[in-house]
Amino acid sequence: MEPHNDIISTAMVMIGFVIFAAILSKTYLTYDDNSLALENYRQAALIANDVAGYPGIQGSRQDLISADALDAIAMPAADREMHSEFFHRFSANADFFVEVRTDDGNHTWIIDRYETASPDRDIIAASVPVVIELGNNARCIPGTVTVRVRNNNRI
């Protein structure tokens, strides 16, 4: 009977070790995913703040965003030069698009680097409240600038 007890004990220890390794591995993968998401969120938040203060879409005052400027660079871009200047301001490594919308939902502008939508694997978004100037500074309404960072990396 003695040798059979050693086999059962060894099997129990090995099963416990495999379960411990699986839990440890899952914990590390979850931590890695969360830290990557946090890093992408921080990047999206920085870009959103930069877009909200971008001089190229500034209205009659520094704290306003011009709807006319958004019309020029939103998809499909009427002013291709201004559209490319908008994206040259940011890192070439950042794959993102910008959505500007009024809080009442009547106006939406999508500013994307690409003409056609690319398949998105993961998207991390950050938003900043802004004031959008429609036509002149007498007609200003609240809105939101949302930056969505795409993560197309395949593992």
PyMOL commands that set and color helices and strands:
alter all, ss='L'
color gray80, all
select helices_A, chain A and resi 2-52+55-57+67-73+80-88
alter helices_A, ss='H'
color red, helices_A
select strands_A, chain A and resi 64-66+96-102+108-112+122-133+140-151
alter strands_A, ss='S'
color yellow, strands_A
deselect
rebuild
show_as cartoon
